[in-house]
Amino acid sequence: MVCLALTLCFVVYSMLIVSVPVYGLRLGASPLVLGAVLSIQYLLPLLFAIPLGGVVTRYGGRATLISGACLMVAGLLSMHFWYGYPGLVLGQLLVGLAHLQMVLAAQTLISNLGTGPTLERYFGWYSTWLSGGQVVGPLLAGYLLDSGPGTGQVFLVMAVFGALAGLAGFWLTGQARERLKVTRRETGFRAQWELMRTNPGVQLSVLVTVLGMFALGVYGSYLPVYLESLAMSPVVIGVLVSLRAAVSMLIRPFMAPMIAMVGGRRNAVLLALGTLAAGITFLGFSEQILLIGLLAVLVGIGAGLTQPLSMVLLAESVDREKRSGALGMRLMANRAIHFLAPLLFGALLELGGFVLAFGASGLIIALALIFMQRR
């Protein structure tokens, strides 16, 4: 039921990846304004990720997931009924916070189900379901955007998916209803900073998710803009965005054997980040669908490994009562880089076009990978 609810959540999330940039361009947004609109979704998660970790621990994953779905529906309805920038910004803020709640609740529930290769398999399958949602979302958004003027009913359709995700949450039982008594000293900002300062597993987990989310933030936010600048249709844009998610979905069930095959988690992390760097760096050099598709496959392989690896590393490094707060810190770092990546990319895009922007973004990941390997 966790996988079903979060799949529906990620259908919405991935539909926004296509819909918001296209909507912004139709409103006449410049690259920098578009970057600000895309980044605003990650502002509230950046501020409230760690406190929400304590909320999940105190009130249980089920309640947090259902309330997040209600908040998501409210944000999507505001985008549908309030045309223009005000409705778009308000909706982005609410959906960003709702998405954080639902993901944090789900990751906490999954992290309590096992250890070692078992946990790798569980997070692999959880991530596979999410990737399924990311495959369906862009295709559906592309079809809806192509079938009518403006944004049509796309935000209303998303609201229906959000409501279904909330309904799925009502079937959660067992540990999903459990509430643990914890103090702010165990889940607050100081506690998470202490974990970050002293726990190598937490440090590696956060670094991996930051680099992975930077790549996905750049790829997801501006690939539709890049493809639209090449005069490609919304349907083609949706297919190419979905291709990355499809590759991620296909490799995630095999994450545990892949880690063993490449010689452990360390080598798997280096492989994942290396493919991300290559896929992003060369994206702006091609206007051919075939080559763009090949680079999307590389990004899909890297993204397919980085996020479940990051969650496994953190889950096995922190005690259960501190796990929700630590996952919140990981998601805060995740959303911080999601917030900054479109702004940085938008500035680079105005300075030197897509070749410079994608190339510099890939170089940042490559340099961070070298730094990680030396440490």
C-alpha positions as CSV (number, residue, x, y, z in Angstrom):
1,M,0.0,0.0,0.0
2,V,3.0,2.3,0.6
3,C,4.2,1.6,-2.9
4,L,0.8,2.2,-4.4
5,A,0.2,5.5,-2.6
6,L,3.7,6.8,-3.5
7,T,3.4,5.7,-7.1
8,L,0.3,7.8,-7.4
9,C,2.1,10.7,-5.7
10,F,5.0,10.4,-8.1
11,V,2.6,10.3,-11.1
12,V,1.5,13.8,-10.0
13,Y,5.1,14.9,-9.3
14,S,6.4,13.8,-12.7
15,M,3.4,15.3,-14.5
16,L,4.4,18.7,-12.9
17,I,7.9,18.3,-14.3
18,V,6.4,18.5,-17.8
19,S,3.4,20.7,-17.1
20,V,4.9,23.6,-15.1
21,P,7.8,24.5,-17.5
22,V,5.4,24.4,-20.5
23,Y,2.8,26.4,-18.5
24,G,5.5,28.9,-17.5
25,L,6.6,29.3,-21.1
26,R,3.1,29.9,-22.2
27,L,2.8,32.6,-19.6
28,G,5.9,34.3,-21.2
29,A,8.4,33.5,-18.4
30,S,12.1,34.2,-19.0
31,P,14.7,31.5,-18.2
32,L,15.5,33.1,-14.8
33,V,11.8,33.6,-13.9
34,L,11.1,30.0,-14.9
35,G,14.0,28.9,-12.7
36,A,12.5,30.8,-9.8
37,V,9.0,29.2,-10.4
38,L,10.5,25.7,-10.6
39,S,12.5,26.3,-7.5
40,I,9.7,27.6,-5.3
41,Q,8.3,24.0,-4.9
42,Y,11.3,23.1,-2.8
43,L,11.3,26.2,-0.5
44,L,8.9,24.8,2.3
45,P,10.5,21.3,2.2
46,L,13.9,23.0,2.7
47,L,12.6,24.7,5.9
48,F,10.4,21.9,7.3
49,A,12.0,18.6,6.4
50,I,13.6,18.0,9.8
51,P,10.6,19.1,11.9
52,L,8.4,16.8,9.8
53,G,10.7,13.9,10.6
54,G,9.7,14.4,14.2
55,V,6.0,14.6,13.2
56,V,6.2,11.2,11.4
57,T,7.8,9.6,14.5
58,R,5.2,11.1,16.8
59,Y,2.0,10.6,14.7
60,G,2.9,7.7,12.5
61,G,3.4,7.3,8.8
62,R,-0.2,6.6,8.0
63,A,-1.5,9.9,9.3
64,T,1.3,11.9,7.8
65,L,0.8,10.3,4.4
66,I,-2.9,10.9,4.3
67,S,-2.6,14.6,5.4
68,G,0.1,15.1,2.8
69,A,-2.2,13.8,0.0
70,C,-4.9,16.2,1.1
71,L,-2.4,19.1,1.0
72,M,-1.4,18.0,-2.5
73,V,-4.9,18.0,-3.8
74,A,-5.4,21.6,-2.4
75,G,-2.3,22.8,-4.2
76,L,-3.3,21.2,-7.5
77,L,-6.8,22.7,-7.4
78,S,-5.3,26.2,-6.8
79,M,-3.2,25.8,-10.0
80,H,-6.3,24.7,-11.9
81,F,-8.7,27.4,-10.7
82,W,-6.3,30.3,-10.2
83,Y,-4.8,31.1,-13.6
84,G,-1.4,32.8,-13.8
85,Y,1.6,33.2,-11.6
86,P,-0.2,33.5,-8.2
87,G,-2.0,30.2,-8.5
88,L,1.1,28.5,-9.9
89,V,3.3,29.7,-7.1
90,L,0.8,28.8,-4.3
91,G,0.2,25.4,-5.9
92,Q,4.0,24.7,-6.1
93,L,4.5,25.6,-2.5
94,L,1.6,23.3,-1.3
95,V,2.5,20.4,-3.6
96,G,6.2,20.6,-2.5
97,L,5.3,20.4,1.2
98,A,2.8,17.6,0.5
99,H,5.3,15.6,-1.5
100,L,7.8,15.9,1.3
101,Q,5.3,14.6,3.9
102,M,4.3,11.6,1.8
103,V,7.9,10.6,0.8
104,L,9.2,11.0,4.4
105,A,6.3,8.8,5.8
106,A,6.9,6.1,3.1
107,Q,10.7,6.0,3.6
108,T,10.4,5.7,7.3
109,L,8.0,2.8,7.0
110,I,10.2,1.0,4.5
111,S,13.4,1.6,6.5
112,N,11.9,-0.3,9.5
113,L,11.3,-3.5,7.5
114,G,14.8,-5.0,7.3
115,T,18.6,-4.7,7.1
116,G,21.4,-5.6,4.7
117,P,20.5,-7.1,1.3
118,T,16.9,-7.4,2.4
119,L,16.7,-3.7,2.9
120,E,18.4,-3.1,-0.4
121,R,15.7,-5.3,-2.1
122,Y,12.9,-3.5,-0.3
123,F,14.2,0.0,-1.2
124,G,14.9,-1.3,-4.8
125,W,11.3,-2.4,-5.2
126,Y,9.9,0.8,-3.5
127,S,12.0,2.9,-5.9
128,T,10.8,0.7,-8.8
129,W,7.2,1.5,-8.1
130,L,8.1,5.2,-7.8
131,S,9.8,5.1,-11.2
132,G,6.7,3.5,-12.6
133,G,4.8,6.6,-11.6
134,Q,7.6,8.8,-13.2
135,V,7.2,6.9,-16.4
136,V,3.4,7.3,-16.6
137,G,3.3,10.9,-15.4
138,P,5.2,12.7,-18.2
139,L,3.5,10.6,-20.9
140,L,0.1,11.5,-19.5
141,A,1.0,15.2,-19.1
142,G,2.4,15.3,-22.6
143,Y,-0.9,13.8,-24.0
144,L,-3.1,16.2,-22.0
145,L,-1.0,19.3,-23.0
146,D,-1.0,18.3,-26.6
147,S,-4.8,17.6,-26.7
148,G,-6.0,21.1,-25.9
149,P,-5.0,24.8,-25.6
150,G,-3.2,26.0,-22.5
151,T,-2.9,23.5,-19.7
152,G,-6.5,22.3,-20.1
153,Q,-7.5,19.7,-17.4
154,V,-4.0,18.6,-16.6
155,F,-3.9,20.0,-13.0
156,L,-7.4,18.6,-12.3
157,V,-6.3,15.1,-13.4
158,M,-3.4,15.4,-11.1
159,A,-5.7,16.3,-8.2
160,V,-7.6,13.0,-8.8
161,F,-4.4,11.0,-8.6
162,G,-3.5,12.8,-5.4
163,A,-6.9,12.0,-3.9
164,L,-6.4,8.3,-4.8
165,A,-3.0,8.3,-3.1
166,G,-4.7,9.6,0.1
167,L,-7.3,6.8,-0.1
168,A,-4.6,4.2,-0.4
169,G,-3.1,5.4,2.8
170,F,-6.3,4.4,4.7
171,W,-5.4,0.7,4.1
172,L,-2.1,1.0,5.9
173,T,-1.9,-0.9,9.2
174,G,0.6,-2.3,11.6
175,Q,3.7,-0.2,12.2
176,A,2.2,2.5,9.9
177,R,0.0,3.4,12.8
178,E,2.7,3.3,15.5
179,R,3.6,6.4,17.3
180,L,6.9,6.8,19.2
181,K,7.6,9.2,22.0
182,V,10.6,11.2,21.1
183,T,12.0,14.6,22.3
184,R,13.2,17.5,20.2
185,R,16.8,16.6,21.3
186,E,16.4,13.3,19.4
187,T,14.8,14.7,16.2
188,G,15.6,18.4,16.1
189,F,18.1,20.4,14.1
190,R,20.9,20.0,16.6
191,A,20.5,16.3,16.7
192,Q,20.6,16.0,13.0
193,W,23.7,18.3,12.8
194,E,25.4,16.0,15.3
195,L,24.6,13.0,13.2
196,M,25.9,14.8,10.1
197,R,29.1,15.8,11.9
198,T,29.9,12.4,13.4
199,N,28.3,9.6,11.4
200,P,30.1,8.6,8.2
201,G,27.1,6.7,6.9
202,V,24.9,9.7,7.2
203,Q,27.6,11.9,5.5
204,L,27.9,9.6,2.5
205,S,24.1,9.2,2.2
206,V,23.6,13.0,2.1
207,L,26.4,13.6,-0.4
208,V,25.0,10.9,-2.7
209,T,21.5,12.2,-2.6
210,V,22.6,15.8,-3.1
211,L,24.6,14.9,-6.3
212,G,21.8,12.7,-7.6
213,M,19.1,15.3,-6.9
214,F,21.2,18.0,-8.5
215,A,21.4,16.0,-11.7
216,L,17.7,15.2,-11.6
217,G,16.8,18.8,-10.8
218,V,18.7,20.0,-13.8
219,Y,17.5,17.2,-16.1
220,G,13.8,17.3,-15.0
221,S,13.4,21.0,-14.8
222,Y,15.1,22.0,-18.1
223,L,15.0,19.1,-20.4
224,P,11.4,20.0,-21.4
225,V,12.6,23.6,-22.0
226,Y,15.5,22.4,-24.1
227,L,13.4,20.1,-26.1
228,E,10.7,22.8,-26.7
229,S,13.4,25.1,-27.9
230,L,14.2,22.4,-30.5
231,A,10.5,22.6,-31.6
232,M,9.6,19.1,-30.3
233,S,6.0,18.4,-29.5
234,P,4.8,17.8,-25.9
235,V,4.3,14.1,-26.7
236,V,7.9,13.7,-27.7
237,I,9.0,15.7,-24.6
238,G,6.9,13.4,-22.4
239,V,8.4,10.3,-24.0
240,L,12.0,11.5,-23.5
241,V,11.4,12.5,-19.9
242,S,9.7,9.2,-19.3
243,L,12.7,7.3,-20.8
244,R,14.9,8.3,-17.9
245,A,12.4,7.1,-15.4
246,A,11.8,3.8,-17.3
247,V,15.5,2.9,-17.2
248,S,15.6,3.7,-13.5
249,M,12.5,1.5,-12.9
250,L,14.0,-1.4,-14.8
251,I,17.3,-1.6,-12.9
252,R,16.0,-0.9,-9.4
253,P,14.6,-4.4,-8.7
254,F,18.1,-5.7,-9.4
255,M,19.9,-3.2,-7.2
256,A,21.1,-5.8,-4.6
257,P,22.7,-8.2,-7.2
258,M,24.2,-5.2,-9.1
259,I,25.9,-4.0,-5.9
260,A,27.3,-7.4,-5.4
261,M,28.4,-7.7,-9.0
262,V,30.4,-4.4,-9.0
263,G,32.1,-5.2,-5.7
264,G,30.1,-3.5,-3.1
265,R,28.2,-0.3,-2.3
266,R,31.2,2.0,-2.7
267,N,31.8,0.9,-6.4
268,A,28.1,1.1,-7.0
269,V,28.0,4.7,-5.8
270,L,30.9,5.7,-8.1
271,L,29.3,4.0,-11.0
272,A,26.0,5.7,-10.4
273,L,27.5,9.2,-10.1
274,G,29.8,8.7,-13.1
275,T,26.9,7.9,-15.4
276,L,25.0,10.9,-14.1
277,A,27.9,13.2,-14.8
278,A,28.3,11.8,-18.4
279,G,24.6,12.0,-19.2
280,I,24.2,15.6,-18.0
281,T,27.5,17.0,-19.5
282,F,26.8,16.1,-23.1
283,L,23.1,16.7,-23.2
284,G,23.3,20.3,-24.6
285,F,25.6,19.2,-27.5
286,S,23.0,17.2,-29.3
287,E,19.8,18.1,-31.2
288,Q,19.2,14.5,-32.3
289,I,16.4,12.5,-30.6
290,L,18.5,9.3,-30.7
291,L,21.5,10.8,-28.9
292,I,19.3,12.6,-26.4
293,G,17.6,9.3,-25.7
294,L,21.0,7.6,-25.1
295,L,22.0,10.3,-22.6
296,A,18.6,9.9,-20.9
297,V,19.5,6.2,-20.5
298,L,22.8,7.1,-18.7
299,V,21.0,9.5,-16.4
300,G,18.4,6.8,-15.8
301,I,21.1,4.3,-14.7
302,G,22.7,6.8,-12.3
303,A,19.4,8.0,-10.9
304,G,18.2,4.4,-10.5
305,L,21.0,3.6,-8.2
306,T,21.8,6.8,-6.3
307,Q,18.5,7.3,-4.4
308,P,17.8,3.8,-3.1
309,L,21.6,3.5,-2.2
310,S,21.4,6.7,-0.3
311,M,18.3,5.6,1.7
312,V,19.9,2.2,2.5
313,L,23.1,3.8,3.7
314,L,21.2,6.1,6.0
315,A,18.7,3.6,7.3
316,E,21.5,1.2,8.4
317,S,23.5,4.0,10.1
318,V,20.8,5.4,12.4
319,D,18.7,3.9,15.3
320,R,15.0,3.5,14.7
321,E,13.9,6.4,17.0
322,K,16.2,8.8,15.2
323,R,15.5,7.5,11.7
324,S,12.6,9.7,10.7
325,G,14.6,12.8,11.7
326,A,17.7,11.7,9.8
327,L,15.6,10.9,6.7
328,G,14.1,14.4,7.1
329,M,17.6,15.8,7.1
330,R,18.4,13.8,4.0
331,L,15.3,15.2,2.3
332,M,16.1,18.7,3.4
333,A,19.5,18.4,1.6
334,N,17.6,16.9,-1.3
335,R,15.1,19.7,-1.5
336,A,17.8,22.4,-0.9
337,I,19.7,21.2,-4.0
338,H,16.4,20.9,-5.9
339,F,15.8,24.6,-5.0
340,L,19.2,25.8,-6.0
341,A,19.8,23.7,-9.1
342,P,17.1,25.4,-11.4
343,L,18.3,28.8,-10.2
344,L,21.9,28.0,-11.0
345,F,21.0,26.4,-14.3
346,G,18.8,29.3,-15.3
347,A,21.6,31.8,-14.6
348,L,24.1,29.7,-16.7
349,L,21.5,29.3,-19.4
350,E,21.1,33.1,-19.8
351,L,25.0,33.5,-19.8
352,G,25.9,30.9,-22.3
353,G,23.0,28.7,-23.6
354,F,22.3,25.1,-23.1
355,V,25.7,23.8,-24.0
356,L,27.4,25.8,-21.1
357,A,24.6,25.1,-18.6
358,F,24.4,21.3,-19.1
359,G,28.2,21.1,-19.5
360,A,28.9,23.0,-16.2
361,S,26.3,21.0,-14.3
362,G,27.9,17.7,-15.4
363,L,31.3,19.0,-14.5
364,I,30.1,19.9,-10.9
365,I,29.0,16.3,-10.4
366,A,32.3,14.9,-11.8
367,L,34.4,17.1,-9.5
368,A,32.3,16.1,-6.5
369,L,32.8,12.4,-7.5
370,I,36.6,12.9,-7.6
371,F,36.4,14.5,-4.1
372,M,34.3,11.7,-2.8
373,Q,36.7,9.0,-4.2
374,R,39.7,10.7,-2.5
375,R,37.9,10.7,0.8
